[in-house]
Amino acid sequence: MAAASPRARLFPLFFLAFTGDFLLSTMIVASTLVGTYQHVDGWVIGLLGSAFYMTYAPSAVFLGKVSDRIGRRNSIMVCAAGFLGVSFLFMASARSVVGVFVGELCVGFLNGFYWPSIEAFISEHSTSEADHQVNV
């Protein structure tokens, strides 16, 4: 039996990356709709739409070093569990603008740990420069 190609081995990560981005986009739209539904001011709706990025940018810089220390797989697994927990809490508090805001902040923080780890893992497991260009 032939060994799986690098692309086939990395399919679960490609799937996680796609679904993560899709769900993130959906979450940002949903959070602004919650604010609109609750008739909050426009600046609050703007905060809801940008809350994810408030924590994503700084956490990506600092948590990349943590991912280097504990390993890519471990950091991806920790973040996946964190996403699951935050998602449950986010759905439970979707009626509260504050709950939605805190959920967005938490997801941004976790994604700052998760996304660079996925990119590095794919890059490290590309077997050749041609694979690297296709995978990344």
TORKOL-4160 file (C-alpha; in steps of 0.2 Angstrom, whole numbers, padded with zeros to 4 digits, m for minus):
136
<pt num="1" X="0000" Y="0000" Z="0000"/>
<pt num="2" X="0007" Y="0017" Z="m0005"/>
<pt num="3" X="0010" Y="0030" Z="0008"/>
<pt num="4" X="m0002" Y="0045" Z="0008"/>
<pt num="5" X="0003" Y="0060" Z="m0001"/>
<pt num="6" X="0008" Y="0075" Z="0009"/>
<pt num="7" X="m0007" Y="0084" Z="0003"/>
<pt num="8" X="m0019" Y="0070" Z="0009"/>
<pt num="9" X="m0010" Y="0069" Z="0026"/>
<pt num="10" X="m0013" Y="0088" Z="0028"/>
<pt num="11" X="m0031" Y="0087" Z="0022"/>
<pt num="12" X="m0038" Y="0088" Z="0040"/>
<pt num="13" X="m0028" Y="0104" Z="0043"/>
<pt num="14" X="m0035" Y="0111" Z="0027"/>
<pt num="15" X="m0052" Y="0106" Z="0032"/>
<pt num="16" X="m0050" Y="0114" Z="0050"/>
<pt num="17" X="m0043" Y="0130" Z="0042"/>
<pt num="18" X="m0058" Y="0132" Z="0030"/>
<pt num="19" X="m0071" Y="0128" Z="0043"/>
<pt num="20" X="m0063" Y="0139" Z="0055"/>
<pt num="21" X="m0063" Y="0154" Z="0043"/>
<pt num="22" X="m0080" Y="0151" Z="0038"/>
<pt num="23" X="m0087" Y="0150" Z="0055"/>
<pt num="24" X="m0077" Y="0165" Z="0060"/>
<pt num="25" X="m0085" Y="0175" Z="0046"/>
<pt num="26" X="m0102" Y="0169" Z="0052"/>
<pt num="27" X="m0099" Y="0173" Z="0070"/>
<pt num="28" X="m0094" Y="0191" Z="0066"/>
<pt num="29" X="m0109" Y="0194" Z="0055"/>
<pt num="30" X="m0120" Y="0185" Z="0069"/>
<pt num="31" X="m0113" Y="0196" Z="0083"/>
<pt num="32" X="m0117" Y="0212" Z="0073"/>
<pt num="33" X="m0134" Y="0206" Z="0070"/>
<pt num="34" X="m0136" Y="0203" Z="0089"/>
<pt num="35" X="m0131" Y="0221" Z="0092"/>
<pt num="36" X="m0143" Y="0227" Z="0078"/>
<pt num="37" X="m0157" Y="0216" Z="0085"/>
<pt num="38" X="m0155" Y="0223" Z="0103"/>
<pt num="39" X="m0155" Y="0241" Z="0096"/>
<pt num="40" X="m0138" Y="0246" Z="0103"/>
<pt num="41" X="m0128" Y="0261" Z="0096"/>
<pt num="42" X="m0118" Y="0260" Z="0080"/>
<pt num="43" X="m0101" Y="0261" Z="0089"/>
<pt num="44" X="m0106" Y="0246" Z="0100"/>
<pt num="45" X="m0110" Y="0236" Z="0084"/>
<pt num="46" X="m0093" Y="0242" Z="0077"/>
<pt num="47" X="m0085" Y="0235" Z="0093"/>
<pt num="48" X="m0094" Y="0218" Z="0091"/>
<pt num="49" X="m0088" Y="0217" Z="0073"/>
<pt num="50" X="m0070" Y="0221" Z="0078"/>
<pt num="51" X="m0068" Y="0212" Z="0095"/>
<pt num="52" X="m0061" Y="0197" Z="0087"/>
<pt num="53" X="m0046" Y="0207" Z="0080"/>
<pt num="54" X="m0043" Y="0216" Z="0096"/>
<pt num="55" X="m0036" Y="0200" Z="0104"/>
<pt num="56" X="m0031" Y="0191" Z="0088"/>
<pt num="57" X="m0017" Y="0203" Z="0083"/>
<pt num="58" X="m0007" Y="0203" Z="0099"/>
<pt num="59" X="m0010" Y="0185" Z="0104"/>
<pt num="60" X="m0003" Y="0179" Z="0087"/>
<pt num="61" X="0013" Y="0188" Z="0090"/>
<pt num="62" X="0016" Y="0182" Z="0108"/>
<pt num="63" X="0008" Y="0164" Z="0107"/>
<pt num="64" X="0018" Y="0159" Z="0092"/>
<pt num="65" X="0033" Y="0157" Z="0104"/>
<pt num="66" X="0022" Y="0146" Z="0115"/>
<pt num="67" X="0018" Y="0135" Z="0100"/>
<pt num="68" X="0036" Y="0133" Z="0096"/>
<pt num="69" X="0039" Y="0127" Z="0114"/>
<pt num="70" X="0024" Y="0115" Z="0116"/>
<pt num="71" X="0023" Y="0109" Z="0098"/>
<pt num="72" X="0011" Y="0112" Z="0084"/>
<pt num="73" X="0000" Y="0098" Z="0087"/>
<pt num="74" X="m0002" Y="0102" Z="0106"/>
<pt num="75" X="m0006" Y="0120" Z="0102"/>
<pt num="76" X="m0019" Y="0115" Z="0089"/>
<pt num="77" X="m0027" Y="0103" Z="0101"/>
<pt num="78" X="m0028" Y="0115" Z="0115"/>
<pt num="79" X="m0036" Y="0128" Z="0104"/>
<pt num="80" X="m0048" Y="0116" Z="0096"/>
<pt num="81" X="m0054" Y="0112" Z="0114"/>
<pt num="82" X="m0054" Y="0130" Z="0118"/>
<pt num="83" X="m0065" Y="0134" Z="0103"/>
<pt num="84" X="m0077" Y="0121" Z="0108"/>
<pt num="85" X="m0079" Y="0128" Z="0126"/>
<pt num="86" X="m0080" Y="0146" Z="0120"/>
<pt num="87" X="m0093" Y="0141" Z="0107"/>
<pt num="88" X="m0104" Y="0133" Z="0120"/>
<pt num="89" X="m0102" Y="0149" Z="0131"/>
<pt num="90" X="m0105" Y="0160" Z="0116"/>
<pt num="91" X="m0121" Y="0152" Z="0111"/>
<pt num="92" X="m0127" Y="0152" Z="0129"/>
<pt num="93" X="m0124" Y="0171" Z="0130"/>
<pt num="94" X="m0129" Y="0176" Z="0113"/>
<pt num="95" X="m0144" Y="0186" Z="0120"/>
<pt num="96" X="m0132" Y="0198" Z="0129"/>
<pt num="97" X="m0121" Y="0210" Z="0120"/>
<pt num="98" X="m0108" Y="0209" Z="0134"/>
<pt num="99" X="m0107" Y="0190" Z="0132"/>
<pt num="100" X="m0105" Y="0191" Z="0113"/>
<pt num="101" X="m0091" Y="0204" Z="0115"/>
<pt num="102" X="m0082" Y="0193" Z="0128"/>
<pt num="103" X="m0085" Y="0178" Z="0117"/>
<pt num="104" X="m0077" Y="0187" Z="0102"/>
<pt num="105" X="m0062" Y="0192" Z="0112"/>
<pt num="106" X="m0059" Y="0174" Z="0118"/>
<pt num="107" X="m0061" Y="0167" Z="0100"/>
<pt num="108" X="m0049" Y="0180" Z="0094"/>
<pt num="109" X="m0036" Y="0176" Z="0108"/>
<pt num="110" X="m0038" Y="0157" Z="0104"/>
<pt num="111" X="m0037" Y="0160" Z="0085"/>
<pt num="112" X="m0020" Y="0170" Z="0087"/>
<pt num="113" X="m0013" Y="0154" Z="0095"/>
<pt num="114" X="m0022" Y="0142" Z="0082"/>
<pt num="115" X="m0019" Y="0150" Z="0065"/>
<pt num="116" X="0000" Y="0153" Z="0066"/>
<pt num="117" X="0001" Y="0135" Z="0072"/>
<pt num="118" X="m0008" Y="0128" Z="0057"/>
<pt num="119" X="0002" Y="0138" Z="0045"/>
<pt num="120" X="0019" Y="0132" Z="0053"/>
<pt num="121" X="0013" Y="0114" Z="0054"/>
<pt num="122" X="0008" Y="0114" Z="0036"/>
<pt num="123" X="0025" Y="0122" Z="0031"/>
<pt num="124" X="0035" Y="0110" Z="0042"/>
<pt num="125" X="0027" Y="0095" Z="0034"/>
<pt num="126" X="0029" Y="0100" Z="0016"/>
<pt num="127" X="0041" Y="0088" Z="0009"/>
<pt num="128" X="0048" Y="0099" Z="m0005"/>
<pt num="129" X="0048" Y="0117" Z="m0011"/>
<pt num="130" X="0035" Y="0113" Z="m0024"/>
<pt num="131" X="0024" Y="0105" Z="m0010"/>
<pt num="132" X="0027" Y="0120" Z="0001"/>
<pt num="133" X="0021" Y="0132" Z="m0013"/>
<pt num="134" X="0005" Y="0122" Z="m0016"/>
<pt num="135" X="0001" Y="0119" Z="0003"/>
<pt num="136" X="0005" Y="0137" Z="0008"/>
